[in-house]
Amino acid sequence: MSARVVEIHQEIKSWLPSLNRIAVALYDPETDVLKTFVNSSDHGSPIEHYEAALKDVQSLSTLAEDRAPRTINDLTVLAKGNSEHTQRILKKGYLSSHTVPIVHNNVFHGFVFFNASETGCFTDTVVYKLGVYAQLVGLLSITEFNAIRTLQAAVKTAREISQFRDEETGGHLTRMANISRVIALGMADSHELSDEFIEYLFHFAPLHDIGKIAIPDGILLKEGRLTDFERETMQTHVAKGMEIVGKLISGFKMESMPKIDMLQNIVWCHHEAMDGSGYPQGLVGDQIPLEARIIAVADVFDALTSVRPYKKAWTNDEALDFLKCKSPKIFDGECVSALANHITKIEEIQKRFHEDMFG
């Protein structure tokens, strides 16, 4: 997606040289959060790893409701305002903007932003010509995530048809996806993680254990200790998950879907351990893809802090102590630290997506 936005940016610059930035922000209706996604900027993006509740950004909230573009040909008139994203844009030298809501089938999905280094850049003629490009960028964004939602829906249907039941409730999957995002954001600067990487991680996270669909209920739902044979059978859910992902990708013609390797890494490697004691490959340290290391921490943390038929929920402090004790032997210590450093955000996720919502 980011590569396509860069190409589109360069094409527009051939007739509008002062256009310095195209950016996309996506809207999550479950949390009312607007999140930066991809951008193409001449001098580095002024806004990355940024999110805000749409209701708290009045100007954009109004645009989302009205479904109409907005042009500001002199951003300096907003210099005295307290909008963080406006201040960042001005600091980078952008002096005019054109903002287009992404709407498909009457559903609001986010915004496409165009910024220029000159005032008065977005004349009526320019805005008219940009309309086609805004629709293209918006459609590309929607198409990519519709593919992921199709995968998620297929897995959900398979679970329902097979009467699949285990501890991975809707609440758990939603929370661990959001927790994964918090961890990734906490590591974004040190690992140079793009907003695109973080967004795909968020959407792929709930698919990490899809192979459990193929595990017999007698093993999957057993409350007591598993026998050696049962444990080996349970561990085959990783390979079975890869088989299912492969069939879904092939069946839905998604071979060219961006970041598909990230999904495969998450499914294949989320049970690996930093010291090589995990499965199925016994990978060590950085051999384990970062996305899988993040998912492992988020998954275990939420499992520990959730009620199960066979246990009470641990407190956040107890779960953090466990993860720290098992780091860096089992879990990536940097991932655990990123979670611990943003525990307030984790508590907000737990409050918003508490289990009663899904019961």
For each residue, the residues with C-beta under 8 A, 3 or more apart:
1: 4 5 37 38 140 141 144 196 258
2: 5 6 38 39 40 194 196
3: 6 7
4: 1 7 8 140
5: 1 2 8 9 22 24 38 39 40 137 140
6: 2 3 9 10 40
7: 3 4 10 11
8: 4 5 11 12 22 40 133 136 137
9: 5 6 12 13 19 21 22 40
10: 6 7 13 14
11: 7 8 14 133
12: 8 9 15 16 19 22 130 133
13: 9 10 16 17 19
14: 10 11
15: 12 129
16: 12 13 19 116 121 126
17: 13
18: 116 117 118 121
19: 9 12 13 16 22 114 115 116 121
20: 41 42 43 93 94 115 116 117
21: 9 39 40 41 42 45 46 94 113 114 115 116
22: 5 8 9 12 19 39 40 112 113 114 115 137
23: 36 37 38 39 40 41 45 47 112 113 115
24: 5 36 37 38 39 102 110 111 112 113 137 138 141
25: 34 35 36 37 110 111 113
26: 34 35 37 109 110 141 145 199
27: 33 34 35 54 64 108 109 110 111
28: 31 32 33 34 35
29: 32
30: 174
31: 28 53 178 352
32: 28 29 53 54 55
33: 27 28 51 52 53 54
34: 25 26 27 28 51 52 53 54 57 60 110 111
35: 25 26 27 28 50 51 195 199
36: 23 24 25 39 45 47 48 49 50 51 195
37: 1 23 24 25 26 110 141 195 196 199
38: 1 2 5 23 24 141 194 195 196
39: 2 5 21 22 23 24 36 45 47 48 195
40: 2 5 6 8 9 21 22 23
41: 20 21 23 44 45 46 92
42: 20 21
43: 20 92 93
44: 41 92
45: 21 23 36 39 41 48
46: 21 41 85 88 89 91 92 94
47: 23 36 39 50 85 88 89
48: 36 39 45 188 194 195
49: 36 185 188 189 193 195 198
50: 35 36 47 84 85
51: 33 34 35 36
52: 33 34 56 57 84 85
53: 31 32 33 34 56 57
54: 27 32 33 34 57 60 61 64
55: 32 61
56: 52 53
57: 34 52 53 54 60 61 83 85
58: 61 62
59: 62 63 70 83
60: 34 54 57 63 64 99 111
61: 54 55 57 58 64 65
62: 58 59 65 66
63: 59 60 66 67 68 69 70 99 101 111
64: 27 54 60 61 67 101 108 111
65: 61 62
66: 62 63
67: 63 64 101 103 108
68: 63 101
69: 63 98 99 100 101 127 131 134
70: 59 63 97 98 99
71: 96 97 98 99 122 127
72: 75 77 78 96 97 98
73: 96 119 120 121 122
74: 77 95 96 119 120
75: 72 78 79 86 89 90 94 95 96 97 119
76: 79 90 95 119
77: 72 74
78: 72 75 81 83 86 90
79: 75 76 87 90
80:
81: 78 86 87
82:
83: 57 59 78 86 87
84: 50 52 87 88
85: 46 47 50 52 57 88 89
86: 75 78 81 83 89 90
87: 79 81 83 84 90 91
88: 46 47 84 85 91 92
89: 46 47 75 85 86 92 94 97 115
90: 75 76 78 79 86 87 93 94 95
91: 46 87 88
92: 41 43 44 46 88 89
93: 20 43 90 117
94: 20 21 46 75 89 90 97 115 116 117
95: 74 75 76 90 116 117 118 119 121
96: 71 72 73 74 75 115 116 118 119 120 121 122
97: 70 71 72 75 89 94 113 114 115 116 122
98: 69 70 71 72 113 114 122 126 127 130
99: 60 63 69 70 71 111 112 113 114
100: 69 111 112 114 130 131 134 138
101: 63 64 67 68 69 108 110 111
102: 24 108 109 110 111 112 138 141 142
103: 67 106 107 108 109 138
104: 107 109 138 139 142
105:
106: 103
107: 103 104
108: 27 64 67 101 102 103
109: 26 27 102 103 104 138 141 142
110: 24 25 26 27 34 37 101 102 138 141
111: 24 25 27 34 60 63 64 99 100 101 102
112: 22 23 24 99 100 102 134 137 138
113: 21 22 23 24 25 97 98 99
114: 19 21 22 97 98 99 100 122 130 134
115: 19 20 21 22 23 89 94 96 97
116: 16 18 19 20 21 94 95 96 97 121 122
117: 18 20 93 94 95
118: 18 95 96 121
119: 73 74 75 76 95 96
120: 73 74 96 123
121: 16 18 19 73 95 96 116 118 126
122: 71 73 96 97 98 114 116 126 127 130
123: 120 126 127
124: 127 128
125: 128 129
126: 16 98 121 122 123 129 130
127: 69 71 98 122 123 124 130 131
128: 124 125 131
129: 15 125 126 132 133
130: 12 98 100 114 122 126 127 133 134
131: 69 100 127 128 134 135
132: 129 135 136
133: 8 11 12 129 130 136 137
134: 69 100 112 114 130 131 137 138
135: 131 132 138 139
136: 8 132 133 139 140
137: 5 8 22 24 112 133 134 140 141
138: 24 100 102 103 104 109 110 112 134 135 141 142
139: 104 135 136 142 143
140: 1 4 5 136 137 143 144
141: 1 24 26 37 38 102 109 110 137 138 144 145
142: 102 104 109 138 139 145 146
143: 139 140 146 147
144: 1 140 141 147 148 257 258
145: 26 141 142 148 149 203
146: 142 143 149 150
147: 143 144 150 151 252 254 257
148: 144 145 151 152 200 203 204 257
149: 145 146 152 153
150: 146 147 153 154 252 254
151: 147 148 154 155 207 248 249 252 254 263
152: 148 149 155 156 203 206 207
153: 149 150 156 157
154: 150 151 157 158 248 252
155: 151 152 158 159 207 210 213 244 248
156: 152 153 159 160
157: 153 154 160 161
158: 154 155 161 162 164 210 213 244
159: 155 156 162 164 213
160: 156 157 163 164
161: 157 158
162: 158 159 213
163: 160
164: 158 159 160 212 213
165: 217 220 221
166: 212 220 221
167: 172 303 306 308
168: 172 173 209 212
169: 172 173 355 358
170: 173 174 358
171: 174 175 306 353 354 355 357 358
172: 167 168 169 175 176 302 303 306
173: 168 169 170 176 177 205 206
174: 30 170 171 177 178 206 353 358
175: 171 172 178 179 302 306 349 350 353
176: 172 173 179 180 205 206 295 298 299 301 302
177: 173 174 180 181 202 203 205 206 298
178: 31 174 175 181 182 202 349 353
179: 175 176 182 183 298 301 302 339 346 349
180: 176 177 183 184 201 202 205 294 295 298
181: 177 178 184 185 198 201 202 205
182: 178 179 185 186 338 339 342 345 346 349
183: 179 180 186 187 294 297 298 335 338 339 342
184: 180 181 187 188 193 197 198 201 202 294 338
185: 49 181 182 188 198 338 342
186: 182 183 337 338 339 341 342
187: 183 184 190 191 193 290 294 334 335 338
188: 48 49 184 185 191 192 193 198
189: 49 192
190: 187 334
191: 187 188 290
192: 188 189
193: 49 184 187 188 197 198 290
194: 2 38 48 197 198
195: 35 36 37 38 39 48 49 198 199
196: 1 2 37 38 199 200 259
197: 184 193 194 200 201 259 262 291
198: 49 181 184 185 188 193 194 195 201 202
199: 26 35 37 195 196 202 203
200: 148 196 197 203 204 258 259 262
201: 180 181 184 197 198 204 205 262 266 291 294 295
202: 177 178 180 181 184 198 199 205
203: 145 148 152 177 199 200 206
204: 148 200 201 207 208 259 262 263 266 291
205: 173 176 177 180 181 201 202 208 266 295 298
206: 152 173 174 176 177 203
207: 151 152 155 204 210 245 263 266 267
208: 204 205 241 266 267 270 295 299
209: 168 212 237 241 270 299
210: 155 158 207 213 241 244 245 267
211: 214 215 236 237 238 239 240 241 242 243 244 267
212: 164 166 168 209 215 220 237 241
213: 155 158 159 162 164 210 240 244
214: 211 236 237 240 244
215: 211 212 219 220 233 234 236 237 240
216: 219 220 233
217: 165 220 221
218: 221 222
219: 215 216 222 226 230 233 234
220: 165 166 212 215 216 217 234
221: 165 166 217 218
222: 218 219 226 230
223: 309 310
224:
225:
226: 219 222 230 231 234
227: 230 231
228: 231 232
229: 232 233
230: 219 222 226 227 233 234
231: 226 227 228 234 235
232: 228 229 235 236
233: 215 216 219 229 230 236
234: 215 219 220 226 230 231 237
235: 231 232 238 271 279 280
236: 211 214 215 232 233 239 240
237: 209 211 212 214 215 234 240 241
238: 211 235 241 242 267 268 270 271 279 280
239: 211 236 242 243 280
240: 211 213 214 215 236 237 243 244
241: 208 209 210 211 212 237 238 244 245 267 268
242: 211 238 239 245 246 264 267 268
243: 211 239 240 246 247
244: 155 158 210 211 213 214 240 241 247 248
245: 207 210 241 242 248 249 263 264 267
246: 242 243 249 250
247: 243 244 250 251
248: 151 154 155 244 245 251 252 254
249: 151 245 246 252 254 255 257 260
250: 246 247 253 255
251: 247 248
252: 147 150 151 154 248 249
253: 250
254: 147 150 151 248 249 257 260
255: 249 250 260
256:
257: 144 147 148 249 254 260
258: 1 144 200
259: 196 197 200 204 262 263
260: 249 254 255 257 263 264
261: 264 265
262: 197 200 201 204 259 265 266 289 291
263: 151 204 207 245 259 260 266 267
264: 242 245 260 261 267 268
265: 261 262 268 269 289 291 292
266: 201 204 205 207 208 262 263 269 270 289 291 292 295
267: 207 208 210 211 238 241 242 245 263 264 270
268: 238 241 242 264 265 280 281 292
269: 265 266 272 281 283 288 289 292
270: 208 209 238 266 267 292 295 296 299
271: 235 238 278 279 280 296
272: 269 278 279 281 282 283 287 288 292 296
273: 276 277 278 329 330 331
274: 284 285 288 293 327 328 329 330 331 332
275: 284 328 329 330
276: 273 282 283 284
277: 273 282 329 330
278: 271 272 273 282 283 288 330
279: 235 238 271 272 282
280: 235 238 239 268 271
281: 268 269 272
282: 272 276 277 278 279
283: 269 272 276 278 287 288
284: 274 275 276 287 288
285: 274 288
286:
287: 272 283 284
288: 269 272 274 278 283 284 285 292 293 332
289: 262 265 266 269 292 293
290: 187 191 193 293 294 332
291: 197 201 204 262 265 266 294 295
292: 265 266 268 269 270 272 288 289 295 296
293: 274 288 289 290 296 297 331 332 335
294: 180 183 184 187 201 290 291 297 298 332 335
295: 176 180 201 205 208 266 270 291 292 298 299
296: 270 271 272 292 293 299 300 331 332 335
297: 183 293 294 300 301 323 331 332 335 336 339
298: 176 177 179 180 183 205 294 295 301 302 339
299: 176 208 209 270 295 296 302 303
300: 296 297 303 304 319 323 331
301: 176 179 297 298 304 305 319 320 323 339 346
302: 172 175 176 179 298 299 305 306
303: 167 172 299 300 306 308
304: 300 301 313 314 318 319 322
305: 301 302 313 314 315 316 319 350
306: 167 171 172 175 302 303 313 355
307: 311 312 313 355
308: 167 303 311
309: 223
310: 223
311: 307 308
312: 307
313: 304 305 306 307
314: 304 305 318 319 322
315: 305 318 319
316: 305 319 320 343 346 347 350
317: 320 321
318: 304 314 315 321 322
319: 300 301 304 305 314 315 316 322 323
320: 301 316 317 323 324 336 339 340 343
321: 317 318 324 325
322: 304 314 318 319 325 326
323: 297 300 301 319 320 326 327 331 336 339
324: 320 321 327 333 336 340
325: 321 322
326: 322 323 329 330 331
327: 274 323 324 330 331 332 333 336
328: 274 275 331 332 333
329: 273 274 275 277 326
330: 273 274 275 277 278 326 327
331: 273 274 293 296 297 300 323 326 327 328 335 336
332: 274 288 290 293 294 296 297 327 328 335 336
333: 324 327 328 336 337
334: 187 190 337 338
335: 183 187 293 294 296 297 331 332 338 339
336: 297 320 323 324 327 331 332 333 339 340
337: 186 333 334 340 341
338: 182 183 184 185 186 187 334 335 341 342
339: 179 182 183 186 297 298 301 320 323 335 336 342 343 346
340: 320 324 336 337 343
341: 186 337 338
342: 182 183 185 186 338 339 345 346
343: 316 320 339 340 346 347
344: 347 348
345: 182 342 348 349
346: 179 182 301 316 339 342 343 349 350
347: 316 343 344 350 351
348: 344 345 351 352
349: 175 178 179 182 345 346 352 353
350: 175 305 316 346 347 353 354
351: 347 348 354
352: 31 348 349
353: 171 174 175 178 349 350 357 358
354: 171 350 351 357
355: 169 171 306 307 358 359
356: 359
357: 171 353 354
358: 169 170 171 174 353 355
359: 355 356
